[in-house]
Amino acid sequence: MATKTTRKPTSNGTLKSFNPRTGEVMREIPSVAPAEVRDYVEQARKVAPEWAAIDPEGRSRFMREVRVRIKEKADDIVEVVAAETGKPPHEALAHEVLAPLLQLAYLEHLAPKVLKSKRVAPLLAPLLGYKARMEFRPFGVVGCITPWNYPITNSFLAFASPLLAGNAIVVKPSEVTPACGEILRELLDPLPSGVATIIQGGGDVGAALVDAPCDKISFIGSPPTGRKICEAAAKHLTPVVMELGGKDAAIICSDADVDLTSSGIMWGAFVNAGQVCASIERAYVVDAIADEFQEKLLAKLAKLQQGEEIGSLTFPRQLDIVSAQVNDAVKRGAKVLAGGPGAGKKNENGTLWYAPTVLTDVTEDMTVLKDETFGPVLTLIRVRDEEEALQRANRDGVNLTASVWTTDKKKRERLVAGLRAGSITQNMHIETAASPWGTWGGVGESGFGRLNGELGLLEFTVPTHVSYPAMPKMKRGFWFPYDDGSGRLTRALIDFLGTREAPKRLTAVKEIVKDFAKIAKSRW
């Protein structure tokens, strides 16, 4: 029987799984001790070479079994995710079952092509007497620290590429959603023992994972935690990949389709109760259509129902942050167009409801414009034209993603060229987070490194340059002694690389071919 309790995530070596819609404790889940983490990493390190020795096609076959397991457990995933995060079951199904299936299906197809060794410099290297290729080798053990807002999908975002690239992984899911962490354990069961390890625990367990050390860290979370991880990883010179969210902007142009745009902005701002690293938090609306856009947006927002389309917040601290930012804005003169303090479902016994809120008349001194909200709050900011919108989109906050809402292709391309963001879209927002054929990552304080796609796979490999002589028994023409012959060879290469005229370059090639073997024979 579930019981009411205060929301403390850990107690005596256990993690408490809460339902934020009801405030109930659903179950308690054992946490590992920080001192045990190093042993888990060492166990992963022992099996990592065996996993790396399986070719990319073989690893993809194993991951296909994980994909099948996701489909088989779809109903369990929806039930646990919806109960523990507070999101509507429809969002749990679409965003925590379909999205990882899409990601795995594409990466399984892509990995064998991207990770195979590639011949490089097929012309230049032979001129120097050797052949070369690039290999993409795994790091070894990748530690993955994943968040609570999309506890299944964001975990796969953090660790699918490392696994397919041949690394073993040790995953520390969020202590806020430990029941989802147990679901992850079940989903990864088809993999060979030790290749994918789930360790449950709080921040001290995450710190121990970074300090184990791992060979690389994949982190999805907030800038404050990201900074701590970077500092700890630097002690071991451990490379890190950071996806740190953002305060994303949407530019609504004077020619935008108002009906389409109001629907897209509403979804982009309030899906998952705004608890999305790429949700729209700043909407810059050109003044010429601002009244019409605002009217349509508010009319549509009034039809949304908390509980059906808009879930609760997941983490008590987020309720505190959202409330504080809105209260600060109102105190400083912002106008509440919808939602706000006291609106919507009332909180009792630890529930975490906050009504979708739209603010206008916001100013740069308000925390709601300066800091990431990560909740159901949208600020509408009127601007005189698209150029002002572009300047403010880049200046007022950090964009993990950004969007342009226009019907004019030339205008779109001009604004896209000027926007600073990791992913830029037209007439949609957030969707690229579930597009594994692209790449996912931010700029500035929204993070560095890339997940998903070709670059995401390569992110978790060590590019290794392998070279060998074209004629194995021949000494190198550049070896000692330095004499007229080695000088002529060097001059011929310089002429080939630095001359415009094709006949002179051809002459240089003939000189290289003629002298190379003769010069090599005179080396000591």
NORZIQUI-V362740 format. One record per backbone hydrogen bond with DSSP energy under -0.5 kcal/mol. CO is the residue of the C=O (numbers start at 1). NH is the residue of the N-H. E is the energy in kcal/mol with one decimal. If there is no record, write none. Layout:
co: (CO:CO)
nh: (NH:NH)
e: (E:E)
//
This chain:
co: (3:6:7:9:11:13:14:15:16:17:17:18:19:19:19:20:23:24:24:25:27:29:33:33:34:36:36:37:38:39:40:41:42:43:44:45:47:47:48:49:50:51:55:55:56:57:58:59:60:61:62:62:63:64:65:66:67:68:69:71:73:74:75:76:77:78:79:80:81:82:86:88:88:89:90:91:92:93:93:94:97:98:99:100:101:102:103:104:105:106:107:108:110:110:111:112:115:118:121:121:123:124:125:125:126:129:129:131:132:133:134:135:135:137:140:141:141:141:142:142:143:143:144:144:145:148:150:150:152:153:154:155:156:159:160:161:162:163:168:169:170:171:171:172:174:175:177:178:179:180:181:182:183:184:186:187:188:192:192:195:197:197:198:200:202:202:203:204:205:206:207:208:209:210:215:216:217:217:218:219:222:223:224:225:226:227:228:229:230:231:232:233:233:234:237:239:241:242:242:243:248:248:249:250:250:251:251:252:253:256:257:258:259:260:261:262:263:264:265:266:267:268:270:271:272:274:276:279:279:281:282:282:283:283:284:284:285:286:286:287:287:289:290:291:292:293:294:295:296:297:298:300:300:301:305:305:305:309:310:315:315:316:317:318:319:320:321:322:323:324:325:326:327:328:329:330:335:335:338:340:343:348:352:355:357:358:358:359:360:363:366:366:367:375:376:378:378:379:379:380:381:383:385:386:387:388:389:390:391:392:398:398:399:400:400:401:402:403:404:404:405:407:408:409:410:411:412:413:414:415:419:423:425:430:431:432:434:435:436:440:443:444:446:448:451:452:453:454:455:456:457:458:460:461:462:463:464:464:466:468:471:476:480:481:483:484:485:486:487:488:489:490:491:492:493:494:495:501:502:503:504:505:506:507:508:509:510:511:512:513:514:515:516:517:518:519:520)
nh: (25:8:9:16:14:31:11:29:18:26:27:20:22:23:24:352:5:19:26:3:17:15:36:37:37:39:40:41:42:43:44:45:46:47:48:49:50:51:52:53:54:54:58:59:60:61:62:63:64:65:65:66:67:68:69:70:71:72:73:74:77:78:79:80:81:82:83:84:85:86:312:91:92:93:94:95:96:97:98:99:101:102:103:104:105:106:107:108:109:110:111:112:113:114:115:116:136:134:125:126:127:128:128:130:129:470:471:468:120:466:118:137:464:462:168:143:215:216:144:170:145:218:146:172:220:151:154:155:156:157:158:159:160:163:164:165:167:166:142:197:144:173:199:146:177:178:181:182:183:184:185:186:187:188:189:190:191:195:196:169:171:199:200:32:205:206:207:208:209:210:211:212:212:214:239:143:219:241:145:243:226:227:228:229:230:231:232:233:234:235:235:236:238:237:239:217:219:244:448:221:281:282:403:252:284:253:405:286:256:258:261:262:263:264:265:266:267:268:269:270:271:280:273:274:275:276:279:248:281:379:250:284:285:381:252:286:383:289:290:290:291:293:294:295:296:297:298:299:300:301:302:303:304:304:308:309:310:311:307:318:319:320:321:322:323:324:325:326:327:328:329:330:331:332:334:333:337:360:358:343:355:351:313:340:378:337:338:380:335:366:369:370:371:377:357:359:380:283:381:382:285:287:389:390:391:392:393:394:395:396:247:400:422:422:423:249:425:251:406:427:253:409:412:413:414:415:416:417:418:419:421:402:404:433:434:435:436:438:453:451:446:447:244:242:440:456:457:458:459:460:460:461:139:463:137:465:135:466:133:131:474:479:524:483:487:488:489:490:491:492:493:494:495:496:497:498:499:505:506:507:508:509:510:511:512:513:514:515:516:517:518:519:520:521:522:522:523)
e: (-2.8:-1.5:-0.5:-2.2:-1.0:-3.2:-2.2:-2.8:-0.7:-3.6:-1.0:-0.7:-1.1:-3.3:-0.6:-2.1:-0.8:-2.4:-0.6:-0.9:-2.9:-3.3:-2.2:-0.6:-1.2:-0.5:-1.5:-2.2:-2.4:-2.4:-2.1:-2.2:-1.6:-1.3:-1.6:-0.6:-0.5:-1.9:-2.8:-1.7:-0.6:-0.9:-0.6:-2.3:-2.2:-1.6:-1.7:-2.3:-1.7:-1.2:-0.6:-1.2:-2.2:-2.2:-2.0:-2.1:-1.8:-2.5:-2.0:-1.4:-2.7:-2.5:-2.4:-2.6:-2.9:-2.5:-1.8:-2.4:-2.6:-1.5:-1.6:-0.5:-2.1:-2.6:-2.5:-3.0:-1.7:-0.9:-2.0:-1.0:-1.5:-2.6:-2.3:-2.7:-2.5:-1.9:-2.6:-2.8:-1.1:-2.3:-3.0:-0.7:-0.9:-2.3:-2.7:-0.6:-0.6:-3.0:-1.6:-0.5:-1.1:-0.9:-1.3:-1.9:-1.4:-2.5:-0.6:-2.0:-1.8:-2.9:-2.2:-0.7:-3.4:-4.1:-2.6:-0.5:-2.6:-1.1:-0.5:-1.9:-0.5:-3.0:-0.5:-3.4:-2.0:-0.7:-2.1:-0.6:-2.2:-2.4:-1.6:-2.0:-2.7:-2.1:-2.5:-2.0:-2.6:-1.7:-2.7:-2.1:-2.6:-0.7:-3.1:-1.7:-0.9:-0.6:-1.2:-1.6:-1.6:-2.2:-1.7:-1.7:-2.4:-1.9:-1.0:-0.5:-1.8:-2.1:-0.5:-3.0:-3.5:-0.5:-0.5:-2.5:-0.8:-1.8:-2.5:-1.7:-1.9:-1.9:-1.9:-0.5:-0.8:-0.5:-0.6:-2.6:-0.5:-2.4:-2.4:-2.2:-2.6:-2.5:-1.5:-2.3:-2.5:-2.4:-2.3:-3.0:-2.0:-0.7:-0.8:-1.3:-2.5:-0.6:-0.5:-2.0:-2.7:-0.6:-1.3:-2.5:-1.9:-2.1:-1.8:-0.6:-3.0:-0.8:-3.1:-2.3:-1.5:-0.9:-3.1:-2.5:-1.6:-2.5:-3.0:-1.8:-2.1:-2.7:-1.7:-2.0:-2.2:-2.0:-1.5:-1.6:-2.2:-1.7:-1.7:-0.7:-0.6:-1.7:-2.4:-0.6:-0.7:-3.0:-3.1:-0.5:-2.3:-1.9:-0.7:-0.6:-0.5:-2.8:-2.7:-2.2:-2.2:-2.7:-2.4:-1.9:-2.1:-2.6:-1.7:-1.4:-0.6:-1.2:-0.7:-2.0:-1.9:-0.6:-4.1:-1.3:-1.2:-1.8:-2.2:-2.9:-2.4:-2.4:-2.5:-2.4:-2.6:-2.2:-2.2:-2.7:-2.3:-1.5:-2.9:-1.4:-0.7:-2.3:-1.7:-1.9:-0.6:-1.1:-3.0:-0.5:-2.7:-2.8:-1.2:-3.2:-2.6:-1.9:-1.5:-1.4:-2.9:-2.4:-2.7:-2.8:-0.5:-2.6:-0.5:-0.5:-2.3:-2.9:-1.7:-2.6:-2.3:-2.4:-2.6:-1.8:-1.3:-2.9:-3.8:-0.7:-0.6:-1.3:-1.0:-0.6:-2.1:-2.7:-0.7:-2.2:-2.2:-0.6:-2.5:-2.4:-2.1:-2.4:-3.0:-2.1:-0.9:-1.4:-0.7:-1.9:-2.5:-2.7:-1.8:-1.6:-0.8:-1.9:-0.9:-2.7:-2.2:-1.6:-2.1:-2.4:-3.1:-1.9:-1.9:-2.4:-1.7:-0.6:-1.2:-1.8:-0.8:-0.7:-1.8:-0.5:-2.8:-0.6:-2.5:-3.0:-2.0:-1.5:-1.7:-0.7:-2.1:-2.6:-2.2:-2.1:-2.5:-2.4:-2.0:-2.2:-2.5:-2.2:-2.3:-2.2:-0.9:-1.8:-2.4:-2.1:-1.9:-2.1:-2.2:-2.1:-2.2:-2.6:-2.6:-2.4:-1.9:-0.6:-0.5:-3.0:-2.5:-1.8:-0.6:-1.0:-1.5)
//
